[in-house]
């Protein structure tokens, strides 16, 4: 993980790093406050998370330009973690960030980045889409100025719609101005700085409206005192560890998946693919620093990473400049920050939430079949109605179910024809074994417990018309088989014995052979009917075929 500090301070790159750091640092101030707002906590915890999480991770990630910040999905998990029930909710938040960092570092050092490939696209599409919708739903109260009530965001939406006359027209106007300006600035060279400008203009508009309206638009200063200094370090609260374990695991998993998605689209210093496990360690380091300095949990941010790349960053030093800019804003412009209008921040988050919904990805999952579509729909629905830390675990479970279902359905049985000249060809297996036949069957796919019924259904029928037949099953390339598959083989062998036939196994892997021996299946079949393959492909199955023909003809 060594970093070439000589390259960081190169004259050819330091100017571009400073400019890109300025862009990210200025943009991160309202974005960090918005993340804290989305999490339902002190917005300053989001601001500190952006600052210290970004700096803490900068020199540990494999991806040079991965910005480690508070993300929408992680903020929603924090929001659903019921921190207000703890004796000291603020300290519980910091403890949660530290615990998330510890889990990430341990998982990263153990190579946990490899787990990403087990998360199926339908699960992530449903989860990310629901997160986008949840972000929008979670900001409607700030956007409208009406504090809706309900056990989850959907019920709060219903309550909000039932009380439209009680919405604040001024708050809605400020929010709409901010949203309109964000989309407008996207069409100009201003680019991502348009987020900052839109929030500033929206807040200025709110200040004008507050002179005239009876119910003023809520400002950040009305919610929290904005300090003009950096926070002191804090220690975690040991009493909250067990309560926060599940949210910490869920946050770590979301960070892993989001970080992998970020690193996949970012360049690295040497041009090689990013190391997901090392990125996981970097995100963990960011969480530790963020938690110690009173910040919320953080993870790899696609928006922040894309912004610093588009702004022209050349090295990791850009994150240091961004941190310096944020620190200067906190020290010298905190009074201005306190005038940010809450509906303007809500408008920014609504735009972020809408951007998380990708119709093209949803359509691609729908086109892939009914099972992936159902998995996506269930993940989406659960993420909307239950706390996100549980939805994440359900999504992992659905991913496992989908993986097992896909693997079990990939088992295919083919018939191998052994020709006189030594060549072999394959065809579909016969529906029924004929009397006196020698049939060679080759299964393909993963032969584990869930695939046993699929394998069984593809075996030919054995009846009175199959008398004296021999079936050779060639288990080549199969690493291991479970007891369920052994029971299928035992039943099939019994059917063949009932009509004076025989089942023969040709096994290439020692582990499979040992399983057949340990289960007693070799003794039932007879040692002469269980062959071990040699290094010569096809030699053993041809020998087993010749032996079976000799027995039948004799």
N, C-alpha and C positions, 0 to 999 in steps of 0.2 A: 504493500500500500504506500510505497514511497512516492513522494511528490517532488518533482524537479523545481525547487524554488527559484533557481536561476532562470528557468523559462517563464515562471510566473511574473517576474519583474522585468521582462524584456521590453526594451523601448518600442519595439515594433507592435506590441500587443497591449501595453498598459493603457494607452489612450482609448482604445476600443472597449477594453474592460471597464474603464471608468465611466464611459458613456452608457454602456449597457447596465452597469450597476446603478447609475442614476435613474434610469428608466424603471428598473425593477424596484428600487428602493422607494421611489415616489408612489408607484402603483400599489406597493405592498401595504401602505398605511391604511387606505380605506378598505382594501381587500382583507387585511388582517382583522380590522374592526368588524367587518361584515361576517367573517368566519366565527368570531366570538358571539356575535348576535345570532347567527344561525344555530349555534350550539346551545343557546338559551342561557349563557353565562355572562360574566363581566366581559364586555367586548375587548377590554384591554388584554385579557388572556389570549385572545386571538392575535392581537398586535405583537405581544411578546413571543408568542409561538412562531410567528413569521420571522421575527428578528433572530431569536436564539436557536430555533430549529434549523434555520437556513445556515447560520454560521457553524453550528455544531456538527452538521453533516457534510459541510462543503469539502473537506479533505479526506473523507472516508469512503465515499461512494465510488463505484466503478465507472458510472456514467458521469463524465466530466461536468455536464451542464444540468444535472438533476437538481431542481429546486425543491427542497424539503420544507413544506409549509403545511398549514392546516388545510385540509380538503373538505369538500362538501359532504362526502360519504362519512368521513371520520367525525365531522362536526355533528352530523345527525345521530351517530352512535353515542356521542357524548351527551347529546340532548335527551336521548332515551335511557340514559344510565341512572337516572333518579339520584343525582348527586345531592339534590336539595334535602334528601332524607338523612344525610349524614350530619354529624354534630358540627363539622366545619366544612361546608360545601367547597369553599375555595381550595382548602388544603387537600380535599379529596380529589379535586381536579388535577392538582399538581402531582399527587401520588399516582393517579391514573396514567399521566404522561410518562412518569418514571417507570412504572410497571410495564407499560407498552414498550418502552425502550429496552428494558431488560429482556423481555420475551423476544423482541426482534433480534437483538444481538446474539442471544443464545441460538435461536433458530438459524440465523445467518451463518454462524460459526459451524453449525452442524450440517450445512448445505441445504437449508430449507428452501432456497430459491428454486430447487427442482420441483417443488410441489405445485408450481404454477401450471405445469402442463396437465395436471389432473383437474383443473377447473374448466369445465366445458363452456363453450361459447353461449349456449342458451341460458345457463345460470347467470353468467356475468351480464348478458344483455338484459335479462329481466331485472337484475339487481341494480345495474347502472341506470336503467330507464326509470325504475321506481325511485331511486335516489334523486334524479332530476325532478320528478313530480313532487317528491317530498320537500325538496328545497323550495319550490314554488309555493306549495301549500303552507310551509312553515313560516313564510314571510308575509302572508296575506294580512295578518293582524297589524303588523307594522306598516304595511302598504296602505291599509284602509283606515288606520287609527281606531279600529274597534277590536277589543280584546275578546275574541271568541272563546267558547268553552267546549270541551269534549274530551273523551277518553283517548282519542287518537286524532290524527290530522284530518281524516275524512269526516269525522263527526264535527270537528271544529269548522270545516268547510261548510257543512250543512248549517251550523249555527250562524256562521258569517252571512250566508245567503238569506237566512231568515230575518236578518237585522240590517238589511241594506240601508234603510232610512237613518240608521245610527252611525253610518260611516262618516268619516271626516272628509268633506269635499276638498279641503286644503291639502290634507295628507295624500289623497289620491292624485291631486293635480301635481304635487311635487314628485311623487313616484312616477307618474306618466312622463313628466318632463325628463327625468333622469333616464328612463328606459328609451325614450325617443332619441335623446342625445347620444346614448351609447351606440345605438344602431346607426345613427347619422354619422358619427365620427369614424365608424368602421369603413365608411366609404371614402375617407380622406387620408392623407399621409400621416395624420396624428396617430393612427393605429391604436395600440393598447393604452397609450396615455389618455385616450378618450374616456376610459373608465374613470380616471381621476378627475378630468375636466367636467365630465357629466355630473359626478357627485358634488363637485364644488359649485357648479352652476345651479344644480337642484337645491343645494343647501342655501345658496344666496337667494333663490326664489322663495324658499321657506321663510327666510328672514324678512323678506318684504311682506309676505302674506301675514306673518305674525303681528305686523303693525295694525292690520285691518280686521282680522278674524277674531271671534270671541274665544274659540278654542284653538290655541296656538299649536302649530306642528311641533311634535316632540323632537328635541335635539339630543345629541349624544350627551351633552352636559346635564340633561334632565335625568339621564339613566345612570351615569357614573361620573365620578370626579376624574378628570383627565390629568395625570401628574406630568410634571416637566422634568422627569428623571427616570433612570432605569430602576427596575425592581431589585430588592435584596434577595439573595439566594435563600431557599427554604428546604427543609428536609421532609421526606414523605411521612405520612401517618400510618404506622404499622397496623393500627386498629382497622383500617379500611381495606387491607390487602385482600382478604377473602371475599369481601363484598364486590371488589373491583376486578377480580380475577377473570370472570367471563367477559366483561367489556374489554379488558386488556387483550385477551386472546382474539376477540373479534376485531379490534382495532389493528392488531398485528397482521391478521389475515388480510384485511382490506388493504393495509399498507403494502403487503407483499404483492398483491395482485395489481394494485394501481402503480406501484413502483416498477413492476415488470413491464406494464404497458407503456410507461414513460420512457424507460431505458431502451425499449425496443425501437423507439422512434428518434433517439438522440445519438449524435456521434460520440465516440470515445477518443481519447487522446492518441491512441495508437491505431485506430481504425478497426479494431477487433470487436466482436460482439460483447456487449456488456455482461458482467457477472452478476446475476440476480441475487446470489447469496451475499456478495460483497455490498451490493446496493441495500440489501436488507440490514446489514451491519451499520451502514451509513445512516439509514433512517432511524435505527435504534439509537445511535449516538445523538442525532438531532433531537429525539424525544427526551433523552436523559438531560441534555442541556436546557431544553425548553421547560421541562418539568421543574428543574432546580430553580430556574428564574421565572417561575409563576406563569408559565405558558400552558396551553392546552396540547393534546396529542397532535402529532404532525406525520406527514407521509409525502411520498413523491407526488408533486403537483404538475399535471400536464400543462396547465395554463402558465404557471410561473416559469417552467422549463422552456416552453415554446417562446415565451416573451423574451427571455434573456438571450436565446439563440438568435431570434429575429432582430434583436437590438444590436447584434454584432459581437457578442462576447467571444473571446479567444481562449481564455483560461479560467480556472476556478477563482482567480482573483476578483472576478466580476462580483461574486457573492460577498466578498469582503467590502467592496465599494458599496454594494446595496445595503449592507449592514450599517456602514458609516452614515449613509444618507438617512436611513430610518432613525438612527440614533440622534442625528442633528435635528430631524423633524420633532422627535419626542422632546428634546431639550429646549429648542428655540421656537417651536410652532405649536406647542400643545394647546395654547389658548385658541388658535384658529381651528385645530382639530375638534375642539369641544363644540364648535358650532355646526358640525356635520349633522344634517337632518336624517332622522331614522328612516323615513319613507324613501329617501334617496339611496341609502344603503340597501334597503329592501328591494328597490328597483334593480340595483346592480345584481343582487343575488337571484332575483327572478330571471334575469337574462342568463345568468350562469346555469340555472336549473333548466331552462328551455334548451340551452345549448347541449346539455347532457343527454337529451333525448335524440337518438339517431334513428330516424325512420328507415334508412337503408339497412342498418344492422338488424332491426326488427323484421324487416321484409325477408332478409336472407335466412333468418332462423325459421320463419314461417314456411319458406320454400323448401327447407331441408326435411320436412316431414312432420307428422302429427305428434310424435313423441317429443322431439325437441321443442315444438311449439307449446305443448302442455307443460313441460318443465319450465320454460320461460314464463308462461302465464302464471303458474303457481308461485314461482319466485317473486314475480312482480306483485301479485296480490298480497302475499304474506309480508313483503317489505313495506307495503302501504299500511297494513293494519296491526302489525306487532312490532315491538321494539327492535331496532336494527341489530342489536347484538344477538338476538335470537334468530332474526331473519338470516344473518350471515351463516349461523350454524346450520339452519335448515337448508340454505343454499348449498353448503358443503355436502350435506347428506343427499340432497337431490343430485348433486354432481356425481357422487359415488354410485347412486342408483342408476343414473344414466350411463355411466362408464360400464357398470356390470351388465346392464341390458344390451349395450352395444357390443361388448365383447362376447357375450353368450350367443348373440344372434349371428355372429360371424363364423361360427363353426360350420364347416361344409365337409361332407363325406363324398369321396370320389372312388370309383372302381379303377383299379390298376390291372391292365391286361398284360400278362407276361408272354411275349411272342417267342417263337422258336429261335429266331436269330439273336436272341438276347436283349432285344430292344423292349421297351415298355411304353405303353400309352395309357391315357386316362379317359374316362367317360363318366357319365352319370351312373350312379349305382342302380342295380336292378331293383324292381319293386318287390321281387320274391326270389328266394333261393330255390333253384331247381335241384332235383334229385341227382346225386353223384357229381355235382359241380364243385370246383375249387374256385372260390371268389376271393380276390384280394381287395380289401378296402383301405383307403388312406384318408384319415380325418385331418382337416386343416383348421387352424384357429386355436384359441386358448381353451384347453380342456380342464376347466375348474368346475366347482360345484354347480354354479348357475347355468353352465352350458350343458350339463349332463342330460336334461330333458330334450334339448335341441339335438344333441348327438343321438340319443335314443330314438327320436322320431324319424331320423334319416337312415336308420338301419333297415335292411330288407326284411320282409316277413319270412318267418320260418314256420312251416306247417307239415302235414303228412306228406305233401308232395316234395319236401326237401330232404327226404331220407338219404342218409349216407353222404351228405354234402360236408365240405370243409370250408370254413370262412377264416381267412387270414387277415388280421387287422394290423396294419403297419403303423406303429407309433414312432415315427421318425421326426426329430425336431421338437418333440414335446418334452418340456422341461420337467413337468410333474403332473400327476393326476390326483384328484381327490377321491375320498371314499364314495362319493355319489357316483362318480364315473366307474369305479371298480364294481359297484353294485350293478350298474347297467351291464358291464361285461359279464359279471357272474350270472345275471338273468339270461343274457343272450346265449351264454355257453350252456346253460341248463336247457334252453329250448332246442339247441342243436343236439345235445346228448339224448334228449327224449326221442329223437328221430334217427339215432345212431350216427349222428354227425359229430363234428369236432370244431372247437374254436382254437385258433393258433394266434399267438402274439409274436410280433417282431419288434423288439424294443431297442432303441439306440442309446438312450440316456441311462446311466447307472442309477440315478435317483428314482426314476420310474420303475426300473427293474426291482430295486429294493422295496418300493411300495407294493409291487405285485407279490413279492415274496412275503413281506410282513403281513399282508392282508390274508394270506393263505390261498390266494387265487392261483398261484403257480402249482400248488399241490393239487388243487381241484382240476386244473387243466391237464396236469401231467408235465413233468419237467421237460419231456421231449417236445412239448407243444409251446414252449416259451423260448424264443431265440434272442440272442444278443447280437446286434448289428456289428459289422466290422467297419473299418475305415473306408472300405470300397462301397460306394453308393450302388445299391441295387443287388449286391452279391447275396446278402442274407435272405432277402425276400424271394429271390429266384431259387435259392436252396430250399426254403420252406415250401415254395410252390411245387418244386420237383418232388420233395418228400411226400407231400400230400397226394400228388398224382400217383406215386408208387403205391401208397397205402390203399387208395381207392381201386387201382387196377389189380392189386393182389387179392 
